[in-house]
Amino acid sequence: MSATAESSAGALPASSQGAVPALATVLLARIARVVRRRFETALGPLGLRQRQIVALSYLRGHGPTAQQRLAEQLCMDPSSLVCLLNSLEERDLVVRRRDRSDRRRGLVVLSSRGEDALGEVDPALARVEEAILADLDIGERELLRGLLARITAGELDWELGAGDP
């Protein structure tokens, strides 16, 4: 089977299948590159990038969020977040407004159009996960998820929710 055929069937590309790295973190980095590439491919037709999906997913899981808090939770520089929010707001995926309890603070809210966009994203990302984990049975998938959830790296942002990227 060719590397392309293997990739579409779910296995990692042949170039990733050489000797398994001795360090788990190197293996995680390799897998992360493959997953990111596949996410980008799956999201391309929807016109969304992974960082946009992470922001939208955070808002879906947490509701209206102060812009500063969102920057902290996404580990983004505030000026980079402004650029991200500008692109999302131009597409009517989020709305920015002032907090009624503190008019100095800006809130970011997921719009109904943003909710609809995530409704299209969820099945696309589920297909990516199914392809990546095709060689694992249900028990192995649950074990993998549990082990990954235990890893702490200081800047973890999986408060996003179980189904979010």
N, C-alpha and C positions, 0 to 999 in steps of 0.2 A: 504494500500500500504506500502511496506517495505521501510526502509530508503534508501536502495540501489536503489529500483525502483524510489523513489521520486527524488534521486540525478540525475539519468539518465534522468528523465523526465523534469528536470529543476529547481525544488524547492531546497531550501537549505536542507542539511541533517537534519534528525529529531533532532539530538543533537543540532542543531543550532536554532531550532524553538521554544524553550522554551519561557519563558517570554522575551519580547523585552527589552533590556537594557535601563535604563533611560538616559544614556549618548550616544549621537549620535556617539561620537568617538569610544566607545566600540563596537557599532554595526558595524561601518565602519571597525574596526579591525577584527571582526569576518568574515565579508563578504570578506575582503581582503585575509584572510587565505583560504577560500573556493575557491576564484578566483585563487589565486596563485597555489593551489593544482591542480585545473582543467587545468590551463595553462601548468603546468609541465607535466600533463598526456597527454595533446594534443601535446605538443612539443616533448615528449619522442621519438616517432617513427621517428622524424626528426633529432634526435641526437643533439638538441639544448636546452639550458637552457634559462630561462627568461632574465637573465642579458645580455646574448649574443644577444638576440633579441632586447633588449632595445638599445644596442650599435649599432647594424646594422640598426635599424630603425632611430636612430638619424642621422647616416651617410646618409641614404637615403633621409631624409628630409633636411639636411643641406649641403650635399656635402663634399668634402675634408675638414677635420677639424684638427687643430693642436692638437697633443696628449695631451698637457696640458689642453687645452680648453675642450677636450672630458672628461678628468678626472673631471674637475670642473662641467660640465653639467650633468654628470652621478653621481655626489656626491661620487666619488671613490677616494681612496688613489692612487697616481700615481703608486706605486709598484703593487697594485692589478690590476690596469688597464693594466699594462704590461703583467701580467699573462693572463688576459682575451684576450688581443690582440694577444698574442703568440698562444693561442688555436684557435682563429679565423684565424690567418695567416697560421697556419699549415693546415687548411682545405681550404685554398685559398678563404676565404670569405671576407677578407680585405687585403689591400696592404699598407705597411708603406714605405714612401719615404721622402726625404728631401724637404723642401719648397725652391723653386727656388729663392724666394726673400730674404730668410734668411736661409742659409744652416745649422744653428744651430738648427732650429726648425723642428721637425718631423711632417709629415702630415699622417693622416690615411684616406684611401680611400676605399669605398665599391667596391668590385670587381664585375664582371658580375656574378660570381658564388654566391656571397653574395646576389645580386639582385634576382637571381633565387630562392635562399633559402627563402627569404622573400616572394616571390610569392607563395610558399608552406605554409608558416606560416600564411599568411593573412586569407585564408579560414578556417584554423584550429581554429584560435582565434575568428573568426566570429561565428563559431559553439558554442564555449564556451560562448560567449556573448549571443547568442540566447537562450541557455539553462538557463543561469543565470537570464536573464530578461524575460523568457517565460510568467510569470504571469502579465507582464506590457503591456499595449497597446502602440501604437506609441506615443501618446501625453504624457503618463507617462514617457516613455523612454526619450523623448526630455526634459521634465521637470527635470528628474533625472540628465541627462547629464549637463544641464544648471546650476543646483544647485551645482553639484560637481565641475564644472569649476570655480565657484565663490569662492570656498574655497581657502584660502591662508594659507600655513603652513611654509613659509619661504624658503623651498627648493623644489619648484615645478619644475618638469621637463617635463611638457606636451607640451613644444615647439616641442616635437617629432612629432606631427601631429595627426589629427583626428582619423586615423585608426591604429595608432601604440600602442603597449602595454605600 
